[in-house]
Every structure is written in C-alpha cells, then in structure tokens.
Amino acid sequence: MATSRSEDFLGQKWDRCVADTLIKTGGGLTLGIVFSAILFRRRPWPLIFGMGAGMGMGYANCQREFDEPFLVKAEKIVVKPKSVDNAATIN
C-alpha cells in the first residue's frame, strides 16, 4: 500500500489554487477586453477591473480550500466489530 505524505496534499492544494487563480484572472481579462472594446470605447479600466475581480475570486477560493480541514473519504472508513474482550475491559 502506498503511503501519502502531507506535503503531497499541500502540493495538490497549491496546484489547484494556482490553476484556479490563473483561469479566473484570464477569464476576467477576457471579459474586460470584450467590454472595453464594445461598450467603453477602449478604456483600460474594464481590463484592470476584470483582472482584479478574477484574482480576488481565485484568492477567495484558495483561502477557503486552505482553511478547510482534511476530510476523510467515506469509502475509506472501515468499521471493525467490537470483540468481547474489548467490551469487558472498557467497563
């Protein structure tokens, strides 16, 4: 059975965090370009606003992911029946 280290879980969280932030920043930039070109006569503030909103959403998602505790998957929990010896020693 392969063991997994806490560094691996932390690395996976960082990878997801960086990828999510880049995707949201790129989406905000894209929407900023579209709105700047179509509605706001090529002004730069929609670009900046879109990038900032995307980075803010990515940061909030990362903060939520790092704040949540490690959750045990339900399919990995094995319930063992109590033996008669253990029940007698507890009382």
Summary of the structure (lengths in Angstrom):
residues: 91
radius of gyration: 23.8
end to end distance: 35.7
largest distance: 80.9
contacts: 199
relative contact order: 0.12
helix: 73%
strand: 0%
